[in-house]
Amino acid sequence: MATEKPRYTITLDEEMLKKIDDYRFENRFPNRTQATLALIRLGIEALEKQKGNQTDGE
């Protein structure tokens, strides 16, 4: 079953892939995609929080 969601490909070095796999297994994600999406969400949330803190300080 094809998905309607956009897709793209990234290339990682072995060290980054190992970190994603470690995160995946530690947090019991069923696959790399879900672990990678969770890490992306965490990164975006951290950026938004950082941006909000910078705005609050002005």
N, CA, C and O atoms as a GROMACS GRO file, in nm:
protein
  232
    1MET      N    1   0.084  -0.118   0.000
    1MET     CA    2   0.000   0.000   0.000
    1MET      C    3   0.088   0.124   0.000
    1MET      O    4   0.166   0.144   0.093
    2ALA      N    5   0.078   0.204  -0.100
    2ALA     CA    6   0.160   0.325  -0.111
    2ALA      C    7   0.107   0.433  -0.018
    2ALA      O    8  -0.014   0.442   0.006
    3THR      N    9   0.198   0.513   0.032
    3THR     CA   10   0.159   0.624   0.119
    3THR      C   11   0.147   0.753   0.040
    3THR      O   12   0.216   0.771  -0.061
    4GLU      N   13   0.061   0.839   0.085
    4GLU     CA   14   0.044   0.969   0.021
    4GLU      C   15   0.139   1.073   0.082
    4GLU      O   16   0.146   1.186   0.034
    5LYS      N   17   0.210   1.035   0.185
    5LYS     CA   18   0.300   1.129   0.252
    5LYS      C   19   0.425   1.151   0.167
    5LYS      O   20   0.472   1.059   0.100
    6PRO      N   21   0.480   1.272   0.171
    6PRO     CA   22   0.603   1.297   0.097
    6PRO      C   23   0.718   1.213   0.154
    6PRO      O   24   0.720   1.180   0.273
    7ARG      N   25   0.812   1.181   0.069
    7ARG     CA   26   0.929   1.102   0.110
    7ARG      C   27   1.055   1.169   0.060
    7ARG      O   28   1.054   1.239  -0.042
    8TYR      N   29   1.164   1.147   0.133
    8TYR     CA   30   1.295   1.186   0.084
    8TYR      C   31   1.399   1.096   0.147
    8TYR      O   32   1.373   1.029   0.247
    9THR      N   33   1.516   1.095   0.089
    9THR     CA   34   1.623   1.006   0.132
    9THR      C   35   1.738   1.087   0.190
    9THR      O   36   1.770   1.194   0.140
   10ILE      N   37   1.798   1.034   0.296
   10ILE     CA   38   1.917   1.097   0.353
   10ILE      C   39   2.029   0.992   0.359
   10ILE      O   40   2.002   0.872   0.363
   11THR      N   41   2.150   1.039   0.362
   11THR     CA   42   2.266   0.951   0.375
   11THR      C   43   2.334   0.982   0.507
   11THR      O   44   2.361   1.098   0.539
   12LEU      N   45   2.362   0.878   0.584
   12LEU     CA   46   2.423   0.893   0.716
   12LEU      C   47   2.555   0.821   0.721
   12LEU      O   48   2.579   0.725   0.648
   13ASP      N   49   2.641   0.868   0.810
   13ASP     CA   50   2.762   0.790   0.835
   13ASP      C   51   2.728   0.682   0.940
   13ASP      O   52   2.622   0.686   1.002
   14GLU      N   53   2.818   0.589   0.956
   14GLU     CA   54   2.794   0.476   1.046
   14GLU      C   55   2.768   0.520   1.190
   14GLU      O   56   2.685   0.462   1.259
   15GLU      N   57   2.839   0.623   1.234
   15GLU     CA   58   2.823   0.671   1.372
   15GLU      C   59   2.682   0.725   1.397
   15GLU      O   60   2.620   0.695   1.499
   16MET      N   61   2.631   0.804   1.303
   16MET     CA   62   2.496   0.859   1.317
   16MET      C   63   2.392   0.748   1.313
   16MET      O   64   2.297   0.749   1.391
   17LEU      N   65   2.410   0.653   1.224
   17LEU     CA   66   2.316   0.541   1.214
   17LEU      C   67   2.315   0.460   1.344
   17LEU      O   68   2.209   0.417   1.390
   18LYS      N   69   2.432   0.440   1.403
   18LYS     CA   70   2.440   0.368   1.530
   18LYS      C   71   2.365   0.443   1.640
   18LYS      O   72   2.296   0.382   1.721
   19LYS      N   73   2.379   0.575   1.643
   19LYS     CA   74   2.308   0.655   1.744
   19LYS      C   75   2.157   0.644   1.726
   19LYS      O   76   2.083   0.633   1.824
   20ILE      N   77   2.111   0.646   1.602
   20ILE     CA   78   1.968   0.630   1.576
   20ILE      C   79   1.922   0.492   1.617
   20ILE      O   80   1.816   0.477   1.679
   21ASP      N   81   1.999   0.389   1.584
   21ASP     CA   82   1.963   0.253   1.623
   21ASP      C   83   1.962   0.237   1.775
   21ASP      O   84   1.872   0.173   1.830
   22ASP      N   85   2.061   0.295   1.842
   22ASP     CA   86   2.064   0.289   1.989
   22ASP      C   87   1.940   0.355   2.048
   22ASP      O   88   1.878   0.300   2.139
   23TYR      N   89   1.905   0.473   1.996
   23TYR     CA   90   1.785   0.543   2.042
   23TYR      C   91   1.661   0.458   2.016
   23TYR      O   92   1.572   0.447   2.100
   24ARG      N   93   1.657   0.398   1.899
   24ARG     CA   94   1.543   0.313   1.862
   24ARG      C   95   1.524   0.199   1.961
   24ARG      O   96   1.413   0.177   2.010
   25PHE      N   97   1.631   0.127   1.991
   25PHE     CA   98   1.619   0.011   2.079
   25PHE      C   99   1.593   0.053   2.224
   25PHE      O  100   1.516  -0.012   2.294
   26GLU      N  101   1.657   0.162   2.269
   26GLU     CA  102   1.636   0.210   2.405
   26GLU      C  103   1.492   0.255   2.427
   26GLU      O  104   1.440   0.244   2.538
   27ASN      N  105   1.428   0.306   2.323
   27ASN     CA  106   1.293   0.358   2.334
   27ASN      C  107   1.188   0.268   2.269
   27ASN      O  108   1.072   0.307   2.256
   28ARG      N  109   1.230   0.150   2.229
   28ARG     CA  110   1.141   0.045   2.177
   28ARG      C  111   1.057   0.088   2.056
   28ARG      O  112   0.939   0.054   2.045
   29PHE      N  113   1.121   0.162   1.965
   29PHE     CA  114   1.053   0.193   1.840
   29PHE      C  115   1.059   0.070   1.750
   29PHE      O  116   1.160   0.001   1.748
   30PRO      N  117   0.953   0.043   1.674
   30PRO     CA  118   0.952  -0.077   1.590
   30PRO      C  119   1.042  -0.068   1.467
   30PRO      O  120   1.076  -0.170   1.408
   31ASN      N  121   1.081   0.055   1.428
   31ASN     CA  122   1.166   0.067   1.310
   31ASN      C  123   1.245   0.199   1.314
   31ASN      O  124   1.218   0.287   1.396
   32ARG      N  125   1.341   0.209   1.224
   32ARG     CA  126   1.427   0.328   1.218
   32ARG      C  127   1.348   0.453   1.181
   32ARG      O  128   1.375   0.562   1.231
   33THR      N  129   1.250   0.436   1.093
   33THR     CA  130   1.172   0.552   1.049
   33THR      C  131   1.105   0.620   1.167
   33THR      O  132   1.112   0.742   1.182
   34GLN      N  133   1.039   0.542   1.250
   34GLN     CA  134   0.970   0.601   1.364
   34GLN      C  135   1.068   0.664   1.463
   34GLN      O  136   1.040   0.770   1.519
   35ALA      N  137   1.181   0.601   1.485
   35ALA     CA  138   1.283   0.658   1.573
   35ALA      C  139   1.338   0.787   1.516
   35ALA      O  140   1.356   0.885   1.589
   36THR      N  141   1.364   0.790   1.387
   36THR     CA  142   1.416   0.909   1.321
   36THR      C  143   1.315   1.022   1.327
   36THR      O  144   1.352   1.136   1.354
   37LEU      N  145   1.188   0.993   1.303
   37LEU     CA  146   1.084   1.095   1.312
   37LEU      C  147   1.074   1.152   1.454
   37LEU      O  148   1.057   1.272   1.472
   38ALA      N  149   1.085   1.066   1.553
   38ALA     CA  150   1.080   1.113   1.691
   38ALA      C  151   1.199   1.206   1.720
   38ALA      O  152   1.182   1.308   1.787
   39LEU      N  153   1.316   1.170   1.671
   39LEU     CA  154   1.434   1.255   1.692
   39LEU      C  155   1.420   1.389   1.620
   39LEU      O  156   1.460   1.492   1.672
   40ILE      N  157   1.363   1.386   1.502
   40ILE     CA  158   1.339   1.511   1.428
   40ILE      C  159   1.241   1.598   1.506
   40ILE      O  160   1.263   1.718   1.521
   41ARG      N  161   1.133   1.538   1.555
   41ARG     CA  162   1.035   1.615   1.633
   41ARG      C  163   1.099   1.676   1.757
   41ARG      O  164   1.075   1.793   1.788
   42LEU      N  165   1.180   1.598   1.827
   42LEU     CA  166   1.249   1.650   1.946
   42LEU      C  167   1.340   1.766   1.910
   42LEU      O  168   1.346   1.866   1.982
   43GLY      N  169   1.410   1.754   1.800
   43GLY     CA  170   1.498   1.862   1.755
   43GLY      C  171   1.421   1.988   1.720
   43GLY      O  172   1.462   2.098   1.755
   44ILE      N  173   1.310   1.972   1.650
   44ILE     CA  174   1.227   2.087   1.612
   44ILE      C  175   1.169   2.154   1.737
   44ILE      O  176   1.168   2.276   1.748
   45GLU      N  177   1.120   2.073   1.831
   45GLU     CA  178   1.067   2.128   1.956
   45GLU      C  179   1.175   2.205   2.032
   45GLU      O  180   1.148   2.312   2.086
   46ALA      N  181   1.296   2.152   2.035
   46ALA     CA  182   1.406   2.220   2.104
   46ALA      C  183   1.439   2.352   2.036
   46ALA      O  184   1.464   2.452   2.104
   47LEU      N  185   1.439   2.354   1.903
   47LEU     CA  186   1.464   2.479   1.830
   47LEU      C  187   1.355   2.582   1.857
   47LEU      O  188   1.384   2.700   1.877
   48GLU      N  189   1.230   2.537   1.857
   48GLU     CA  190   1.119   2.629   1.882
   48GLU      C  191   1.125   2.684   2.024
   48GLU      O  192   1.098   2.802   2.046
   49LYS      N  193   1.161   2.599   2.119
   49LYS     CA  194   1.174   2.643   2.258
   49LYS      C  195   1.288   2.744   2.271
   49LYS      O  196   1.275   2.846   2.338
   50GLN      N  197   1.399   2.714   2.206
   50GLN     CA  198   1.514   2.804   2.208
   50GLN      C  199   1.478   2.939   2.145
   50GLN      O  200   1.514   3.044   2.195
   51LYS      N  201   1.406   2.933   2.036
   51LYS     CA  202   1.362   3.054   1.967
   51LYS      C  203   1.269   3.135   2.056
   51LYS      O  204   1.280   3.257   2.062
   52GLY      N  205   1.179   3.067   2.125
   52GLY     CA  206   1.087   3.132   2.218
   52GLY      C  207   1.159   3.197   2.334
   52GLY      O  208   1.123   3.306   2.377
   53ASN      N  209   1.262   3.130   2.385
   53ASN     CA  210   1.342   3.187   2.494
   53ASN      C  211   1.417   3.310   2.450
   53ASN      O  212   1.432   3.404   2.528
   54GLN      N  213   1.464   3.312   2.327
   54GLN     CA  214   1.536   3.429   2.275
   54GLN      C  215   1.439   3.545   2.260
   54GLN      O  216   1.476   3.660   2.288
   55THR      N  217   1.318   3.518   2.216
   55THR     CA  218   1.218   3.623   2.198
   55THR      C  219   1.174   3.679   2.334
   55THR      O  220   1.154   3.800   2.347
   56ASP      N  221   1.161   3.593   2.435
   56ASP     CA  222   1.121   3.636   2.568
   56ASP      C  223   1.224   3.727   2.632
   56ASP      O  224   1.188   3.814   2.712
   57GLY      N  225   1.350   3.708   2.598
   57GLY     CA  226   1.458   3.786   2.658
   57GLY      C  227   1.477   3.921   2.595
   57GLY      O  228   1.553   4.002   2.648
   58GLU      N  229   1.411   3.948   2.485
   58GLU     CA  230   1.431   4.076   2.414
   58GLU      C  231   1.349   4.186   2.474
   58GLU      O  232   1.354   4.300   2.426
   0.00000   0.00000   0.00000
